[in-house]
Amino acid sequence: MKVSSVIKVSSVSKSVKTEAEVVTILQDVSLEIELGERIAIIGVSGAGKSTLMSLLAGLDCPSSGDVYLFDHCISDWDDDQRAQLRAQSVGFVFQQFLLVPSLSALENVLLPLLIQQKTENTQRALQLLEQVGLKDRAHHLPNQLSGGEQQRVALARAFMIQPQVLFADEPTGNLDQQTASTVIELLFALNEQYGTTLVLVTHDETLASRCDRVLVLNQGRVVVQ
């Protein structure tokens, strides 16, 4: 694998068993993502986009083939090893926001450090909240925030550890068009500021076109790179 490669996938397939049959979600996918690249993964619903992202991030393991993240073959690792690597170097933004309801915006942003049992850096968390326009809402609970505000908190949380890779899975899927536009501008601004490698799963081709490269999935195969 090249030194500049952050992610490499070699002949990866993913199948799941149901009561009636074995369903193949991904078939023989190979790809490589370089340091600092912004990659969009697009395709129709059911094409395997979120499954591929889960494999790239070590949230799941392939049925066959190898996934390398930061030169580590994570498909050979157990759950704890993969979780530790993600906690140190990977950020996530999901469609559902996934904020902890009982924690304030500030506490949610600090959460990645608490998970790693690192010293709280409240100043940095407040700086990130200021960058996403929410410093004055730092002590509000998620249910006191709009959907767009919650996603901006999730963005700030994702960048708290200055991740080497950020995975964003349909980050605007639950937002109206105007709010989605605001969130996307913030996402790309923070990504550029911190030089993070971005892997973006989306059904929005206009959004995908802002990335350096687009991977098109069709029936579990990469048909365009």
Summary of the structure (lengths in Angstrom):
residues: 225
radius of gyration: 17.4
end to end distance: 18.4
largest distance: 54.0
contacts: 724
relative contact order: 0.20
helix: 37%
strand: 28%
